[in-house]
């Protein structure tokens, strides 16, 4: 039986990266696309709980949702797909999702994590542009096709999300690495609207790299595809048994 792929992203159903990925996989199995109807970058795992969602059928098996990437995963799994997908793929994203901060904010990664929460195998795929701000979508899609064929023959554990970051080609190989760390310090831009009311805009900034050696940040800088397996666990386990808590737990 042909495998079933669910494709999504946070750039919108119309993005060049998503189309390149779809085209590269179309002969491997049945493809469904359930993606936002507009860009939803930096939405993380947010869900639309306080309003109804609208769904538009673009073509057979291609749906646009006026919600977040995480919304798209829920709608696809709970109502649109005929069965559970063999693999959920989020991307190809315009820009990297490198390091702990990117992963925490990313809508692309969030879609993969949402699928992992539901016990599925998932991947998030993000691309770095070259020095001319050009994205090599076709080359990246061809590389991911090879990787996905491998996973069809050698499945990784269900409930795991794999975060891929691809540098501009040629690719030197794949490195399995932990997340690095970048620190953002964005501008807060204050202005006034035509009615005299103040508004604020979170501006962009060039992140400071805090932790690079041996991480995904270093791997892509050396021309390697960086792969980081992700599983959400916010517990700071190493701090759970420190003596500094003794006074606290004896308060009552």
Backbone torsions as a table, in degrees:
resi	resn	phi	psi	omega
1	UNK	NA	137.2	-178.6
2	UNK	-68.0	140.5	179.5
3	UNK	-68.7	156.6	178.4
4	UNK	-111.6	125.2	178.8
5	UNK	-110.9	136.9	170.0
6	UNK	-109.5	121.0	179.3
7	UNK	-109.0	140.5	176.4
8	UNK	-151.7	-177.3	176.4
9	UNK	-169.3	-171.3	170.4
10	UNK	-120.3	5.8	179.8
11	UNK	-93.1	-12.6	-178.2
12	UNK	110.5	151.5	-174.6
13	UNK	-62.9	-18.9	-175.0
14	UNK	-90.6	1.1	-169.3
15	UNK	-70.0	148.8	179.4
16	UNK	-65.1	-35.0	179.8
17	UNK	-65.4	-42.3	178.7
18	UNK	-65.3	-41.5	179.9
19	UNK	-66.3	-40.1	177.4
20	UNK	-62.1	-40.3	178.9
21	UNK	-66.6	-43.9	179.1
22	UNK	-59.2	-46.3	-177.9
23	UNK	-62.9	-34.6	-177.7
24	UNK	-73.9	-20.5	-174.9
25	UNK	-108.3	-6.6	-167.4
26	UNK	-60.9	-26.2	179.4
27	UNK	-89.6	-4.0	-177.8
28	UNK	-88.5	-25.5	-176.1
29	UNK	-177.4	-169.0	178.9
30	UNK	-88.8	131.5	-173.5
31	UNK	-116.3	129.6	169.0
32	UNK	-114.7	138.3	173.7
33	UNK	-116.6	121.8	173.5
34	UNK	-130.5	104.5	-170.6
35	UNK	-138.7	160.9	179.0
36	UNK	-61.8	152.9	-179.8
37	UNK	-83.1	-1.2	177.3
38	UNK	-157.5	175.4	-179.9
39	UNK	-65.9	133.1	179.8
40	UNK	-131.1	42.0	-179.8
41	UNK	-64.0	151.1	174.7
42	UNK	61.4	27.0	177.0
43	UNK	-91.4	-6.4	179.1
44	UNK	50.8	-137.5	-175.8
45	UNK	-95.7	22.9	-176.9
46	UNK	-65.2	143.3	177.3
47	UNK	-118.5	148.8	179.1
48	UNK	-89.0	89.6	-175.0
49	UNK	-98.7	-11.8	-172.4
50	UNK	-114.4	16.6	175.9
51	UNK	-158.2	157.5	176.6
52	UNK	-74.1	154.4	176.1
53	UNK	-98.9	142.7	176.7
54	UNK	-107.9	140.5	-176.3
55	UNK	-124.4	134.0	178.0
56	UNK	-122.2	127.8	175.1
57	UNK	-85.8	112.6	-178.8
58	UNK	-79.8	-51.0	174.2
59	UNK	-148.1	170.9	176.0
60	UNK	-53.7	127.7	178.1
61	UNK	71.1	13.6	174.8
62	UNK	-127.0	118.4	-173.8
63	UNK	-127.3	140.1	174.8
64	UNK	-111.0	132.1	-174.8
65	UNK	-120.3	135.2	178.1
66	UNK	-86.1	53.3	-179.5
67	UNK	-145.3	-164.4	-175.4
68	UNK	-87.9	168.2	174.3
69	UNK	-57.6	-39.5	178.0
70	UNK	-64.3	-39.0	173.4
71	UNK	-55.9	-44.0	-176.9
72	UNK	-60.1	-40.4	-179.9
73	UNK	-64.5	-46.2	179.3
74	UNK	-60.5	-46.5	-179.5
75	UNK	-62.2	-42.7	-178.4
76	UNK	-63.3	-48.9	-174.1
77	UNK	-71.7	-39.0	-173.7
78	UNK	-88.7	-13.5	-175.6
79	UNK	-148.3	-21.9	-170.5
80	UNK	-104.8	-32.4	-177.6
81	UNK	-86.3	144.8	179.5
82	UNK	-71.9	-21.5	179.1
83	UNK	-159.3	171.9	-179.6
84	UNK	-66.5	139.9	-179.1
85	UNK	-75.0	152.2	174.2
86	UNK	-73.8	-29.2	-179.6
87	UNK	-154.5	136.4	173.0
88	UNK	-105.3	130.0	-178.2
89	UNK	-125.9	122.9	179.6
90	UNK	-109.9	116.8	-177.6
91	UNK	143.5	-166.9	-0.6
92	UNK	-78.0	125.9	-174.3
93	UNK	-81.4	140.2	174.8
94	UNK	-77.3	92.6	179.6
95	UNK	115.9	159.7	-174.9
96	UNK	-77.8	158.9	166.2
97	UNK	-129.0	76.7	-173.6
98	UNK	-110.5	136.7	175.7
99	UNK	84.5	167.4	-173.2
100	UNK	-62.9	-40.0	-176.3
101	UNK	-69.1	-45.3	177.6
102	UNK	-57.3	-45.6	-177.5
103	UNK	-64.2	-36.9	-179.4
104	UNK	-66.1	-36.6	-176.2
105	UNK	-91.2	-24.7	-165.7
106	UNK	-64.9	130.7	170.6
107	UNK	-72.7	-32.7	177.2
108	UNK	-60.3	-51.2	-180.0
109	UNK	-67.2	-36.1	-179.4
110	UNK	-59.5	-39.4	178.5
111	UNK	-60.9	-42.6	178.3
112	UNK	-66.2	-40.1	178.7
113	UNK	-66.1	-39.5	178.1
114	UNK	-60.7	-40.8	176.3
115	UNK	-64.4	-39.6	178.1
116	UNK	-64.4	-37.1	176.2
117	UNK	-57.6	-31.3	-178.7
118	UNK	-89.1	10.1	175.5
119	UNK	82.2	20.6	-177.7
120	UNK	-103.1	163.5	171.1
121	UNK	-86.7	133.1	-175.7
122	UNK	-147.2	157.1	175.9
123	UNK	-137.2	147.1	168.7
124	UNK	-115.6	134.3	-175.0
125	UNK	-128.2	121.4	-178.1
126	UNK	-128.2	149.3	-175.0
127	UNK	-118.6	144.1	170.5
128	UNK	-97.9	137.5	176.3
129	UNK	-79.2	165.0	173.9
130	UNK	-82.2	-174.7	-175.3
131	UNK	-65.9	-15.0	177.5
132	UNK	-99.6	12.6	179.5
133	UNK	63.9	30.9	177.9
134	UNK	-99.8	135.6	178.6
135	UNK	-103.6	132.8	-178.8
136	UNK	-96.6	73.7	-174.3
137	UNK	-64.7	-44.1	-176.8
138	UNK	-65.3	-42.4	178.5
139	UNK	-65.6	-40.0	178.6
140	UNK	-66.7	-40.9	179.0
141	UNK	-64.0	-38.6	177.8
142	UNK	-65.1	-39.5	177.6
143	UNK	-65.2	-42.7	180.0
144	UNK	-67.3	-31.5	176.1
145	UNK	-58.9	-45.4	178.7
146	UNK	-61.2	-41.6	-180.0
147	UNK	-66.0	-41.8	-177.9
148	UNK	-69.5	-38.0	174.2
149	UNK	-58.7	-41.0	177.3
150	UNK	-61.4	-43.8	-178.4
151	UNK	-68.8	-29.3	176.1
152	UNK	-64.7	-32.8	179.2
153	UNK	-89.7	-23.0	-177.8
154	UNK	-135.1	75.4	-174.0
155	UNK	-62.5	138.9	172.3
156	UNK	-87.5	167.5	-174.2
157	UNK	-59.6	138.3	175.0
158	UNK	-65.4	151.1	-178.1
159	UNK	82.7	11.0	179.7
160	UNK	-115.7	139.6	176.2
161	UNK	-111.5	129.6	179.8
162	UNK	-104.4	124.2	-179.4
163	UNK	-101.0	112.9	178.6
164	UNK	-104.0	136.7	169.1
165	UNK	-127.2	125.5	-175.9
166	UNK	-111.3	126.3	174.0
167	UNK	-78.6	173.7	172.4
168	UNK	-60.0	144.0	179.1
169	UNK	-70.2	162.2	6.1
170	UNK	-78.7	149.2	-179.1
171	UNK	-88.8	131.4	-178.9
172	UNK	-82.2	-11.5	-177.3
173	UNK	143.5	-164.1	179.7
174	UNK	-121.2	135.6	172.2
175	UNK	-119.6	132.0	175.8
176	UNK	-94.6	113.2	-167.2
177	UNK	-139.9	155.7	173.5
178	UNK	-75.7	168.4	176.3
179	UNK	-71.4	139.4	170.7
180	UNK	-85.2	-159.9	-179.9
181	UNK	-144.6	130.7	174.1
182	UNK	-123.9	144.6	179.7
183	UNK	-114.4	120.3	179.0
184	UNK	-94.1	146.0	175.5
185	UNK	-137.4	69.8	-172.4
186	UNK	-70.2	153.8	173.6
187	UNK	-74.2	146.5	168.0
188	UNK	-106.6	111.3	-174.7
189	UNK	-96.7	120.5	179.6
190	UNK	-102.0	136.0	177.3
191	UNK	-149.3	-178.4	-178.3
192	UNK	-127.0	133.7	-179.9
193	UNK	-80.5	172.7	-177.0
194	UNK	-59.6	-17.8	178.5
195	UNK	-96.9	9.5	175.2
196	UNK	85.7	7.4	-179.5
197	UNK	-93.7	139.5	179.4
198	UNK	-73.8	145.4	169.6
199	UNK	-138.7	162.2	-175.5
200	UNK	-128.6	141.8	-179.1
201	UNK	-128.0	127.8	175.7
202	UNK	-80.3	111.7	-177.2
203	UNK	-82.9	176.5	179.7
204	UNK	-90.1	166.7	176.8
205	UNK	-155.7	157.7	174.7
206	UNK	-84.8	118.5	-175.1
207	UNK	-70.8	149.5	172.3
208	UNK	-90.2	126.8	178.9
209	UNK	-79.7	119.2	-177.8
210	UNK	-95.9	-40.7	-178.1
211	UNK	-136.3	116.6	-175.3
212	UNK	-124.8	-42.0	-171.3
213	UNK	-60.1	126.1	177.7
214	UNK	74.6	15.0	-175.1
215	UNK	-116.1	-178.3	177.5
216	UNK	-62.5	-33.0	-179.6
217	UNK	-63.7	-43.7	178.9
218	UNK	-68.7	-40.6	-176.5
219	UNK	-58.4	-48.6	-178.3
220	UNK	-70.0	-30.5	178.4
221	UNK	-66.5	-21.8	178.6
222	UNK	-96.2	4.9	176.7
223	UNK	91.0	11.2	179.3
224	UNK	-97.1	150.1	167.4
225	UNK	-74.0	124.2	-179.2
226	UNK	-94.7	128.6	176.5
227	UNK	-120.4	123.4	176.0
228	UNK	-125.0	113.7	174.0
229	UNK	-69.3	134.4	-176.6
230	UNK	-119.9	140.0	169.3
231	UNK	-146.6	129.4	-174.6
232	UNK	-79.0	121.7	173.4
233	UNK	-151.8	103.8	-175.4
234	UNK	-84.1	-3.1	-176.8
235	UNK	-69.9	124.5	173.7
236	UNK	-84.6	78.9	-170.4
237	UNK	-55.1	-38.7	-175.6
238	UNK	-66.3	-14.4	179.8
239	UNK	-101.4	1.1	-173.9
240	UNK	-74.9	-19.2	-173.2
241	UNK	-124.6	23.2	180.0
242	UNK	-74.5	148.3	-179.2
243	UNK	-66.7	-18.5	-178.3
244	UNK	-64.9	-16.1	-179.6
245	UNK	-88.1	-7.3	-172.4
246	UNK	-59.2	-43.4	179.5
247	UNK	-64.6	-34.4	-179.1
248	UNK	-66.7	-48.0	-175.1
249	UNK	-72.2	-12.1	178.2
250	UNK	-98.7	9.6	179.8
251	UNK	-68.9	-27.6	-176.0
252	UNK	-124.5	NA	NA
